[in-house]
Amino acid sequence: MEEFGVLLLEISKPSYWEYYYVSTYQNAFFDIEGANSIEEALAEGYQCTEEEAKEFFPKFRWVSNNVKR
């Protein structure tokens, strides 16, 4: 089983949102969204494995959401 997580973007403070994360629209387009809770970012963010994050998104911080598939 692989562990999935989301990709967070580091934004300097002050900023409007507490967390910025990568999301997808209809699994075709990537976008950056904002949230004030980590729970919302983990629920709404693009789901990928840590290996995918390192290979395709090295400038983002991968955070596990403790979901295994």
C-alpha positions in Angstrom: 0.0 0.0 0.0 1.2 3.5 -0.8 0.7 6.5 1.4 -0.8 9.6 -0.1 -0.5 13.2 0.8 -0.9 16.7 -0.6 1.6 19.4 -1.9 1.9 22.6 0.1 3.4 25.8 -1.2 5.5 27.9 1.1 4.4 31.6 1.0 6.1 34.3 3.0 4.0 35.9 5.8 1.8 37.8 6.0 -0.5 36.2 3.6 -4.3 35.9 3.2 -4.4 32.1 3.7 -2.6 30.0 6.3 -1.9 27.1 3.8 -1.6 27.1 0.0 -1.9 23.8 -1.7 -2.0 22.2 -5.2 -5.4 21.2 -6.4 -6.8 19.8 -9.7 -9.9 20.8 -11.7 -11.6 17.7 -13.3 -8.2 15.9 -13.1 -7.0 18.0 -16.0 -5.7 21.3 -14.7 -3.5 22.2 -11.7 -4.2 25.2 -9.6 -3.1 26.8 -6.3 -5.8 27.1 -3.7 -5.8 28.5 -0.1 -7.2 27.3 3.2 -7.0 28.4 6.8 -6.9 24.8 8.2 -4.6 22.0 7.4 -7.6 19.6 7.5 -9.2 21.5 4.5 -5.9 21.5 2.6 -5.5 17.8 3.1 -9.0 17.0 2.1 -9.1 19.3 -1.0 -5.5 19.0 -2.2 -4.2 17.0 -5.1 -3.4 13.5 -3.8 0.0 12.0 -4.7 2.6 9.7 -3.2 5.8 11.1 -1.7 7.8 9.6 -4.6 5.6 11.4 -7.2 6.1 14.6 -5.2 9.9 14.4 -5.2 10.0 13.6 -8.9 7.4 16.0 -10.4 7.0 18.7 -7.7 10.4 19.2 -6.0 9.6 22.8 -5.0 6.6 21.9 -3.0 6.4 20.4 0.5 4.7 17.0 0.6 2.5 16.4 3.7 1.0 13.0 4.4 -2.7 12.7 5.0 -2.3 9.2 6.4 -4.4 7.6 3.6 -3.1 4.4 2.2 -4.3 2.9 -1.1 
